Amino acid sequence: MRGINKSFLGVPALRDAHFEVARGEVHALIGQNGAGKSTMIKVLTGVYTRDSGRIEFDGREVTFSSPHAAQLAGLSTIYQEVNLVPFRSIAENVFLNREPKRFGIIDWRRMNREAAAILHRLDLDVDVTRPLYDYAIATQQMTALARALSTEAKLVIMDEPTSALAEQEVQTLFRVIHQLKSEGISVVFVSHRLDELYAVCDRVTVMRDGRTVAERSMSQISRYELVSTMLGRELAEQLSHRRGEDAVADRPPVLEAVDLHRGRALDGVSLSIRPGEIVGLAGLLGSGRSETARAIFGADPLDSGTVAVDGTPLNLKSPRDAVEHKIGLAPEDRKTEGIIPQLSVRENVTLALLPQLRRRGIVDRKRQAEVVDRFIKAIGVKCSSPDQPIRELSGGNQQKVLLARWLCTNPKLLIVDEPTRGIDVGAKRDIQVLVRQLADEGLAVLLISSELEEVIADSNRVVTLRDGRSVAELTGDQITEDALMQAMAEGSAADDAGAGTSPAEGTT
Amino acid sequence: MTERRAADSHPADPGATTPDPVGQRVAEPAADATAPAPPGGGPRVQWSLWAQRYGALAALVVLFVYNAVATPYFLTPQSLLFILLRQAAPIAIVAVGMAIVIGTGGIDLSVGSVMAIAGQVGASLVLNDQPFLLAIVAALLVSALCGLFNGTLVARFGVQPIIATLILFIAGRGIAQLITNGELQPLSNPEFQWIGLARPFGVPAQVIIAVVVAVVAWLVMRLTVFGRYVLAVGGNETAARLAGVPAARVKLLAYVTSAVLAGLVGLIAVSATSASDANNTGVGMELDAIAAVAVAGTPLTGGRVTVWGAVVGAVMLKLLQNTLITHGVPKEVAQIIEGAVIVAALWLQRQETRA
């Protein structure tokens, strides 16, 4: 693929991007959210039509008009969410839409036999006549893969195939990938887990802002380079203006989370936050940042580990428990987890406060109005009136309403997950200033952000997660882009104080 | 679509009270504008919003005026109170409970069967010489249990509401028949049957009960924490939960409310007909109630409850039915017309959903 351009409503998603996969090669495609990976894949497989550029497949120039056409040409895609029919048998799923027929009737014996043969090739011996939902996700994924192979695929694209798999299933998948490779089939592997990329891929293409920014052999690129290329940061670029974290250092922590475990998402996260402190939580996509937030907030049950507030270990079973212990969470996805779209700004602000506004079950409307007025003014929410439905507000103002929702409950700990994602610059600045002010007034804040600058500029301390584990903690002047990226990539560089501040030392 | 088009036109419209920074200055004068219509919306948006909100009321007025002119004796207390409102009251009461359940994003198909169960429990206790108050309380308690069953399935076990309440829809009628061995038993207990037969101040008791239920429900939705929680859970359950709303308890309570109101109507039904009839009490009530809620413009996806809308919807549909029948429209055709009205109401709703 060369010089690919694609815009959506005038917003460019791909700008002169290129992508090349050799025969029998396992090729990693990485980039942050919105870097253009998915658009690239969709242009390739005929889901989207490109605005300009050239695609060659197997030596010929091609334009696939639909995913089906791409499939016929030997290009198969396995999506993150298995897109198969759970109630049909494995064999039916493998041959969906291409059932072998005899006299117009499905030749079941042949179908089952061939499906079993293909799965055997993948080292999987299962009863192909049983329905798909009987089997583990890994088997379902293998079925999708078998489906790809049965179409005589020459190139298989796997979009985050491991995100739903258990460790051992991942190993099986890797074995299969190696086997595909030995048969001369090319694989495009999209994943955010660096370990996996190094374990299975030959080459890597890094995308950023719709452009292809690097194409390298996996053996020639260090984790650190990989991460910094992906995030687009130069090694030399450093921001360090520190605040006096000594002021808060001797206060007992509001929150202490120790060794949190939950499935594959959290694999040993520990962190503590003192009053007046903003603790940043850094890590790549899928490293367990939001999961940590949800676990602390009681939204997801823990397998093991303890969460203590003010020194008392708590067993939070629901967000409601967390709210009662004065913890607030402004979630990552404002639309689906934050706002109640058709309710007014007023009701959205006071949603978490309602239990305290209640007098014999009835909402004290006078106090409600006072609270809402005060916080709308203090935070600078722009709305025509508190009666305006929140869905009519801009993203930045919605986010301010969500912050107001928690601030009016007078929390001890506020968790903000991507508080400035997708909002305009002005509102972003307002929110950052506000969070800082609140911390200065004694609030403990856990800040999650994919933007390194934001984490660096705002945090007193930064805890870095990698693959669901807290791997490094940086304080004060240690918090630099290099050190963070180092920690995100390799996980232990900055573990002991002093190391990791210089990129030269840590890079392999 | 239309609303999006309107939104796109904002930058060109300097007077629009949009949330964008430029428009903030106009916030003050607009503060008293309580009209929920989006700012800067074109006439089409406003029309469809208006039609959605007041369509049922407008239809009711049109039907009323038409009948006042064209139907003899329509404007008599006899016709209005004892035919129209007396018939509409049970539907309205059930529709109010239904509106709350729908507000949480659910649906309650079991109301007809719960009516039958409550009717049978009440009637058989009275027939066995128990005090009428005990009969009424027992019937309502059994209804509450039915609601608890529905609510538990939905809120604790995550069963889809339509499936969860289908269980009692089917099994409930069987239970009702078991209570009286499927026999139709004549009733004559004036105290017990007060709610179906009495006419204090010359007004049928069920009409008074319906008004009281609607007023209480309206106040609950408007003033209480529970009312807001219903809207929050129906509007965005994930967000509500993350804001500490006890979503499961709210849903449970919604189903219990719906079932108790259905039970109340079951008692009215057996009282009014002076017979406990497990086979026919409340048959089709779930659809009448859902239709009443839907024609009033309440989205079935949840997040909004219009108590008066449900009442207006119930009266309007009943009047439509009666109008068609009194004017000699064959029953089959009448049913088709009723269906068309409901479809029209749903179409109006979609206008907003898509916007």
Interface residues (C-beta under 8 A of the other chain):
Chain A: F297 A299 S318 P319 R320 A322 V323 E324 L329 P331 T336 E337 G338 I339 I340 P341 Q342 L343 E347 L351 A352 L354 P355 L357 R358 G361 I362 V363 R365 K382 C383 S384 S385 D387 P389 E392 L393 S394 N397 R405 G426
Chain B: T17 T18 P19 D20 P21 G23 Q24 V26 A27 A30 A31 D32 A33 T34 P36 P38 P39 L223 T224 V225 F226 R228 Y229 L231 A232 G235 N236 T238 A239 A240 R241 L242 A243 G244 V245 P246 G303 R304
